[in-house]
Amino acid sequence: METLRELARKGAEGALPEMLRLLEAMCSVDCGTGCEEGNRRVRELLRPVLEELEAQVEEVPAPGLGAHLVARVRPAGVAPKGKVLLVAHLDTVFGPGFAAAHPFHVEGDWAWGLGAGDCKSGVLAALFGALILKRAGQLPPWELTFLFTCDEEIGSESGRQVYAREAPGAACALVFEGGREKDGQPAFVTARRGVILGDIQVMGREAHAGKAYREGRSAVVELAHQILRLDSFNDFDRGIYFNVAPISGGRPNGIVAGEAQGQFCVAGLPTNEDFRRVEELLASLEQHVTVEGCQVKVTWRTLFPAMERTERSGAFCARVMEAARQLGWEPAEIADPTATDGTWLSTMGVPVVDAMSAMAQEIHTTQEHVSLSSLCQRTALCALALRQICL
């Protein structure tokens, strides 16, 4: 065990300059969701690492987005004893021109770059964690399947099809989203909350606001009532929140508004049973119209389901935590209010351990930065966790 621990530590330290060069190259590419050329360039940057891993690489086309990257590392000459999914995403929330306007740079322990924490460092921690074992001849006799998708930031409408294909037969999934801590020690996530996104469309009747006001039916007034209804659904005790934004409607203020619309988000859904209750509330909105003559249409979709902790996910988390203890940490298992692709895999029956990547700050902003020492540590952890899981 001492030898393997030192192998992981020294391997991660030795690989850090490689990871830093790749991180800079990846963060210098505009690869926001839907940027097909940027997605292609990032996939190409990863190819040398995948070749050294002797991975079987498949690029799954996602029209309008680019391609999802599926890479399999299998034991030579024998049937795999199991399969582990290593999951991260290649897309960011930044549009064209952002990478040049916010160049990658290092200040002390922190590397600043768009997508550095979410989720490019996670991609590298997963790949180099396996590569450390490969270089030392210590890869486990399991199939390691890397799933790097290109639409996580918009809810994985395409990527979830890849997850559904790969979920059968997977013993567990390690999700390399940004790291978490509890009391200054690493924490791993086995439960996350779900999110619903939706739209309200209101049709009224236009009329002159002076001479024919009473003949009009204000869609803006009706939308205001609908917003207040949504606000009344907030469950502060359980942390389930209904937020409406943005809103718009009507033409010049001399005309009673004939149409109005708003978008909404329902965040913090702790269980998938809560989705059913919330959907009943949303469906009821169309039946409660205050402004006579207005019509209301409400539509919604699941951005991410809830990730509910299971006995199996707890058991795999215990193995990851044992690997963390080998590195001298006192880790914890936690629930987290945010959502990731781990939620989709969880609903497909795969035990998920999330937040495997490095500690990062200010993700989704132009000030995003990731800790390099944490990236080194989490890469070593990945190597040890793979050995611990594949016992």
C-alpha positions as CSV (number, residue, x, y, z in Angstrom):
1,M,0.0,0.0,0.0
2,E,2.9,2.4,0.8
3,T,4.3,1.7,-2.6
4,L,1.1,2.4,-4.4
5,R,0.5,5.6,-2.4
6,E,3.9,6.9,-3.2
7,L,3.5,5.9,-6.8
8,A,0.2,7.9,-7.0
9,R,1.7,11.0,-5.3
10,K,5.0,11.0,-7.3
11,G,3.2,10.2,-10.5
12,A,0.8,13.1,-10.0
13,E,3.6,15.5,-9.1
14,G,5.6,14.4,-12.2
15,A,2.5,14.8,-14.4
16,L,1.6,18.2,-13.2
17,P,3.7,20.1,-15.8
18,E,2.0,18.1,-18.5
19,M,-1.4,18.8,-17.1
20,L,-0.7,22.5,-16.7
21,R,0.4,22.8,-20.4
22,L,-2.8,20.9,-21.5
23,L,-4.9,23.0,-19.2
24,E,-3.5,26.2,-20.7
25,A,-4.1,24.9,-24.2
26,M,-7.7,23.9,-23.4
27,C,-8.5,27.1,-21.7
28,S,-7.2,29.1,-24.7
29,V,-9.9,27.6,-26.9
30,D,-13.5,29.0,-27.1
31,C,-15.5,25.9,-26.5
32,G,-18.8,27.1,-25.1
33,T,-21.8,24.8,-25.7
34,G,-22.5,24.7,-29.4
35,C,-19.1,25.8,-30.6
36,E,-18.4,22.8,-32.8
37,E,-14.9,23.9,-33.9
38,G,-13.8,24.6,-30.3
39,N,-15.1,21.2,-29.3
40,R,-13.1,19.6,-32.1
41,R,-9.9,21.4,-31.0
42,V,-10.3,20.4,-27.4
43,R,-10.8,16.7,-28.4
44,E,-7.6,16.9,-30.5
45,L,-5.6,18.2,-27.6
46,L,-6.6,15.2,-25.6
47,R,-5.6,12.7,-28.3
48,P,-1.9,12.2,-27.3
49,V,-3.0,11.3,-23.7
50,L,-5.6,8.8,-25.0
51,E,-3.0,7.3,-27.4
52,E,-0.6,6.7,-24.5
53,L,-3.4,5.1,-22.5
54,E,-4.0,2.9,-25.6
55,A,-7.7,3.8,-25.4
56,Q,-10.3,2.8,-28.0
57,V,-11.7,6.2,-28.9
58,E,-15.1,6.9,-30.3
59,E,-16.5,10.3,-31.2
60,V,-20.2,10.3,-31.0
61,P,-21.6,13.1,-33.2
62,A,-23.9,15.7,-31.6
63,P,-25.1,17.9,-34.5
64,G,-24.9,21.6,-33.6
65,L,-22.7,20.8,-30.6
66,G,-19.7,18.9,-31.8
67,A,-19.1,15.4,-30.5
68,H,-19.1,13.5,-27.3
69,L,-15.8,11.6,-26.6
70,V,-16.0,8.0,-25.4
71,A,-12.7,6.3,-24.7
72,R,-12.2,2.8,-23.3
73,V,-9.2,1.4,-21.6
74,R,-9.4,-2.4,-21.4
75,P,-7.0,-4.9,-19.8
76,A,-4.9,-6.7,-22.4
77,G,-5.7,-10.3,-23.3
78,V,-8.4,-10.9,-20.7
79,A,-12.1,-10.0,-20.2
80,P,-12.6,-7.0,-18.0
81,K,-13.8,-7.9,-14.5
82,G,-16.0,-4.8,-14.3
83,K,-16.5,-1.3,-15.7
84,V,-16.1,2.1,-14.2
85,L,-17.3,5.3,-15.8
86,L,-15.1,8.4,-15.5
87,V,-17.2,11.4,-16.4
88,A,-16.5,15.1,-17.2
89,H,-17.6,17.6,-19.8
90,L,-15.8,19.6,-22.5
91,D,-18.2,22.5,-22.9
92,T,-18.1,25.8,-21.0
93,V,-20.6,28.7,-20.6
94,F,-18.4,31.2,-22.5
95,G,-19.1,32.4,-26.0
96,P,-16.8,33.3,-29.0
97,G,-13.9,35.6,-28.2
98,F,-14.0,35.1,-24.4
99,A,-10.8,33.0,-24.3
100,A,-8.7,35.7,-26.0
101,A,-10.2,38.4,-23.8
102,H,-9.5,36.4,-20.7
103,P,-6.1,34.7,-21.2
104,F,-4.9,31.8,-19.1
105,H,-2.3,32.7,-16.5
106,V,-0.9,31.4,-13.2
107,E,-0.7,33.3,-10.0
108,G,0.9,31.3,-7.2
109,D,-1.1,28.1,-6.7
110,W,-4.0,29.3,-8.8
111,A,-4.4,28.8,-12.6
112,W,-6.9,31.3,-14.1
113,G,-8.7,30.3,-17.2
114,L,-12.3,30.0,-18.6
115,G,-13.5,26.5,-17.8
116,A,-10.4,25.7,-15.8
117,G,-12.4,24.5,-12.8
118,D,-15.6,23.5,-14.7
119,C,-14.6,21.1,-16.0
120,K,-11.3,21.0,-17.8
121,S,-9.3,20.2,-14.7
122,G,-11.7,17.3,-14.1
123,V,-11.0,15.9,-17.5
124,L,-7.3,16.0,-16.8
125,A,-7.5,14.5,-13.3
126,A,-9.5,11.6,-14.7
127,L,-7.1,10.9,-17.6
128,F,-3.9,11.4,-15.7
129,G,-5.1,9.4,-12.7
130,A,-5.4,6.5,-15.1
131,L,-2.2,7.3,-16.9
132,I,-0.2,7.2,-13.7
133,L,-1.3,3.6,-13.2
134,K,-0.7,2.8,-16.9
135,R,2.9,4.1,-16.7
136,A,3.5,2.0,-13.6
137,G,1.9,-1.1,-15.0
138,Q,-0.7,-0.9,-12.3
139,L,-4.0,-0.5,-14.2
140,P,-6.8,-2.6,-12.7
141,P,-8.2,-5.5,-14.7
142,W,-11.4,-3.5,-15.3
143,E,-12.6,-1.4,-18.3
144,L,-12.2,2.3,-17.6
145,T,-14.7,4.2,-19.8
146,F,-14.1,7.9,-20.1
147,L,-17.3,9.9,-21.0
148,F,-16.5,13.5,-21.9
149,T,-19.6,15.2,-23.2
150,C,-20.2,18.5,-24.9
151,D,-23.6,19.8,-23.7
152,E,-23.5,19.5,-19.9
153,E,-24.0,23.2,-19.4
154,I,-27.4,23.0,-21.0
155,G,-28.7,19.9,-19.3
156,S,-27.1,17.1,-21.5
157,E,-30.0,16.7,-23.8
158,S,-27.7,14.9,-26.2
159,G,-25.1,13.7,-23.8
160,R,-27.7,11.8,-21.7
161,Q,-28.2,9.4,-24.7
162,V,-24.5,8.5,-24.4
163,Y,-25.0,7.9,-20.7
164,A,-28.0,5.7,-21.3
165,R,-25.9,3.6,-23.7
166,E,-23.0,3.2,-21.3
167,A,-24.9,2.8,-18.0
168,P,-25.7,-0.9,-18.4
169,G,-23.0,-3.0,-16.7
170,A,-21.3,-0.1,-15.1
171,A,-20.3,-0.8,-11.5
172,C,-20.1,2.9,-10.6
173,A,-19.4,6.4,-12.0
174,L,-16.8,8.8,-10.8
175,V,-17.8,12.3,-11.8
176,F,-15.0,14.9,-12.1
177,E,-16.9,18.0,-11.3
178,G,-15.3,20.6,-9.0
179,G,-14.1,19.5,-5.6
180,R,-15.9,20.1,-2.3
181,E,-14.6,20.4,1.2
182,K,-16.1,20.0,4.7
183,D,-14.2,21.5,7.6
184,G,-11.1,21.9,5.4
185,Q,-11.0,18.3,4.3
186,P,-12.1,16.7,1.0
187,A,-15.8,15.9,0.7
188,F,-17.4,13.7,-1.9
189,V,-21.0,14.0,-3.2
190,T,-23.5,11.2,-3.3
191,A,-26.7,13.4,-3.5
192,R,-27.6,16.4,-5.5
193,R,-30.7,18.5,-6.1
194,G,-32.6,18.7,-9.4
195,V,-33.7,21.6,-11.6
196,I,-36.7,22.3,-13.8
197,L,-36.7,25.1,-16.4
198,G,-40.0,26.4,-17.9
199,D,-41.9,29.1,-19.8
200,I,-45.2,30.9,-19.3
201,Q,-46.9,32.3,-22.3
202,V,-49.9,34.6,-21.9
203,M,-52.3,35.8,-24.6
204,G,-54.6,38.7,-24.0
205,R,-56.3,41.3,-26.2
206,E,-54.9,44.6,-27.3
207,A,-56.9,47.8,-27.0
208,H,-56.2,51.5,-26.9
209,A,-55.1,52.3,-23.3
210,G,-57.2,55.5,-23.2
211,K,-60.5,55.2,-25.1
212,A,-60.9,51.4,-25.1
213,Y,-59.0,50.2,-22.0
214,R,-61.9,48.1,-20.6
215,E,-62.1,46.3,-24.0
216,G,-58.5,45.1,-23.6
217,R,-57.3,42.0,-21.6
218,S,-53.9,42.7,-20.2
219,A,-51.5,39.8,-20.7
220,V,-49.0,41.7,-18.5
221,V,-51.4,41.9,-15.6
222,E,-52.1,38.2,-16.0
223,L,-48.4,37.3,-16.1
224,A,-48.0,39.3,-12.8
225,H,-50.6,37.1,-11.2
226,Q,-48.9,34.0,-12.5
227,I,-45.6,35.2,-11.1
228,L,-47.1,35.7,-7.7
229,R,-48.6,32.2,-7.9
230,L,-45.2,30.7,-8.6
231,D,-43.7,32.7,-5.8
232,S,-46.3,31.2,-3.4
233,F,-45.0,27.7,-4.3
234,N,-41.6,28.4,-2.7
235,D,-40.8,25.9,0.1
236,F,-38.2,27.7,2.2
237,D,-38.0,25.0,4.8
238,R,-36.9,22.4,2.2
239,G,-34.9,24.7,0.0
240,I,-37.1,24.4,-3.1
241,Y,-37.2,27.8,-5.0
242,F,-39.3,29.1,-7.9
243,N,-37.6,32.0,-9.7
244,V,-39.0,33.9,-12.6
245,A,-36.7,35.8,-15.0
246,P,-36.6,37.3,-17.6
247,I,-40.0,38.6,-18.4
248,S,-41.4,40.7,-21.3
249,G,-44.6,41.7,-22.9
250,G,-46.8,44.2,-24.6
251,R,-46.0,47.0,-27.1
252,P,-46.0,50.8,-26.4
253,N,-47.5,51.8,-23.1
254,G,-50.4,53.3,-24.9
255,I,-51.7,49.9,-25.7
256,V,-53.1,47.2,-23.4
257,A,-50.7,44.3,-23.6
258,G,-51.9,41.5,-25.9
259,E,-49.1,39.2,-25.0
260,A,-46.5,38.5,-22.3
261,Q,-44.0,35.8,-21.4
262,G,-41.7,34.8,-18.7
263,Q,-39.1,32.1,-18.1
264,F,-38.8,30.3,-14.7
265,C,-36.5,28.0,-12.9
266,V,-37.4,25.6,-10.1
267,A,-34.2,24.8,-8.2
268,G,-33.4,22.6,-5.2
269,L,-35.6,19.6,-5.8
270,P,-34.1,17.0,-3.4
271,T,-35.9,13.9,-4.6
272,N,-37.5,12.8,-7.9
273,E,-40.8,12.4,-6.1
274,D,-40.6,16.2,-5.6
275,F,-40.6,16.6,-9.4
276,R,-44.0,15.0,-9.6
277,R,-45.4,17.3,-7.0
278,V,-43.9,20.4,-8.6
279,E,-45.2,19.4,-12.1
280,E,-48.7,19.2,-10.6
281,L,-48.3,22.7,-9.3
282,L,-47.1,23.9,-12.7
283,A,-49.9,22.2,-14.5
284,S,-52.4,24.0,-12.3
285,L,-51.3,27.4,-13.4
286,E,-53.3,27.2,-16.7
287,Q,-56.5,26.6,-14.7
288,H,-56.1,29.7,-12.5
289,V,-56.5,32.7,-14.8
290,T,-57.3,36.0,-13.0
291,V,-57.8,38.3,-16.0
292,E,-60.9,37.1,-17.8
293,G,-60.3,36.5,-21.4
294,C,-56.6,35.8,-21.1
295,Q,-55.1,32.4,-22.0
296,V,-52.1,30.9,-20.2
297,K,-49.8,28.2,-21.6
298,V,-47.1,26.7,-19.3
299,T,-44.3,24.4,-20.5
300,W,-41.3,23.0,-18.7
301,R,-38.5,20.4,-18.9
302,T,-36.1,18.7,-16.5
303,L,-32.7,20.3,-16.7
304,F,-31.3,17.8,-14.2
305,P,-33.1,15.2,-12.1
306,A,-32.3,14.8,-8.5
307,M,-29.4,12.5,-7.6
308,E,-30.6,10.4,-4.6
309,R,-28.1,8.7,-2.4
310,T,-28.4,4.9,-2.5
311,E,-26.8,2.1,-0.4
312,R,-24.6,1.3,-3.4
313,S,-23.4,4.8,-4.0
314,G,-22.6,5.1,-0.3
315,A,-20.6,1.9,-0.5
316,F,-18.5,3.1,-3.5
317,C,-18.1,6.5,-1.8
318,A,-16.6,4.6,1.2
319,R,-14.0,3.1,-1.2
320,V,-13.1,6.6,-2.5
321,M,-12.9,7.9,1.0
322,E,-10.5,5.0,1.9
323,A,-8.3,6.1,-1.0
324,A,-8.4,9.7,0.4
325,R,-7.3,8.4,3.8
326,Q,-4.3,6.8,2.2
327,L,-3.3,10.3,1.2
328,G,-3.6,11.5,4.7
329,W,-7.0,13.2,4.5
330,E,-10.1,12.8,6.7
331,P,-12.8,12.9,4.0
332,A,-16.5,13.2,4.3
333,E,-19.6,12.2,2.3
334,I,-22.0,15.1,1.6
335,A,-25.1,16.2,-0.3
336,D,-24.7,19.2,-2.5
337,P,-27.5,21.6,-3.7
338,T,-26.1,22.0,-7.3
339,A,-26.6,19.7,-10.2
340,T,-24.2,17.8,-12.6
341,D,-24.4,15.0,-15.1
342,G,-24.0,12.6,-12.2
343,T,-27.8,13.1,-11.7
344,W,-28.6,11.5,-15.1
345,L,-26.4,8.5,-14.4
346,S,-27.9,8.1,-11.0
347,T,-31.4,7.9,-12.4
348,M,-30.2,5.2,-14.8
349,G,-29.2,3.0,-11.8
350,V,-25.5,3.7,-11.7
351,P,-24.0,4.5,-8.3
352,V,-22.3,7.9,-8.5
353,V,-19.5,9.5,-6.5
354,D,-19.2,13.1,-7.6
355,A,-17.0,16.2,-6.9
356,M,-13.8,14.2,-7.7
357,S,-11.9,17.1,-9.3
358,A,-9.8,19.9,-8.0
359,M,-10.9,22.9,-5.8
360,A,-11.9,25.9,-7.9
361,Q,-13.3,29.3,-7.3
362,E,-15.7,31.6,-9.2
363,I,-16.8,29.0,-11.8
364,H,-19.0,30.3,-14.6
365,T,-17.4,33.7,-14.3
366,T,-14.5,35.3,-16.2
367,Q,-12.5,35.1,-12.9
368,E,-12.6,31.3,-12.8
369,H,-9.5,29.7,-11.3
370,V,-8.4,26.3,-10.0
371,S,-5.9,25.2,-7.4
372,L,-2.9,23.5,-9.0
373,S,-1.9,21.7,-5.7
374,S,-5.5,20.4,-5.5
375,L,-5.3,19.3,-9.1
376,C,-2.2,17.3,-8.3
377,Q,-3.8,15.8,-5.2
378,R,-7.0,14.9,-6.9
379,T,-5.1,13.2,-9.7
380,A,-3.3,11.1,-7.2
381,L,-6.6,10.4,-5.6
382,C,-8.1,9.2,-8.9
383,A,-5.3,6.7,-9.3
384,L,-5.7,5.3,-5.8
385,A,-9.5,5.4,-6.0
386,L,-9.5,3.3,-9.2
387,R,-7.4,0.7,-7.5
388,Q,-9.6,0.7,-4.4
389,I,-12.8,0.5,-6.4
390,C,-11.6,-2.3,-8.7
391,L,-10.7,-4.7,-5.9
